[in-house]
Amino acid sequence: MPLSEHEQRLLDQIEQALYAEDPKWANTVRIRDPRNHYKRRLVKASIGFLLGVVLLMVGVVSQFILLGVGGFVVMLLACLWGLSSWKKMNGFGDSAGAAATPAAPPGPPGKAARRGPRPGFMERMEERWRRRHDER
């Protein structure tokens, strides 16, 4: 059901008041695609990773161990931050849980789609062992 003219005017007034009150928040909300936010975080994580590499190299060359360890930690944190952003950008980081997971996207052509959970390593080895002895 569409809004009436009065409701639409009220909504526009509220929106303008929010934009005037906090322009930075309004700009963030105005972005239609949340992937843009995660792309920016991914770029920042890449810059952080490069900064960590520089710190690590400076620490190694100057033989200042704490600086090298700090560079490694910065690299590790930037990788984790970038990976989480990448996963959320591509829809892998849904926190809805297993109960509300959507159907798996189709895989590359030529590969069979898997149904259900994949058996573990030991189950596969036991199955191979059984097949081997059944063939004899």
PyMOL commands that set and color helices and strands:
alter all, ss='L'
color gray80, all
select helices_A, chain A and resi 5-21+23-30+35-61+65-89+121-135
alter helices_A, ss='H'
color red, helices_A
deselect
rebuild
show_as cartoon
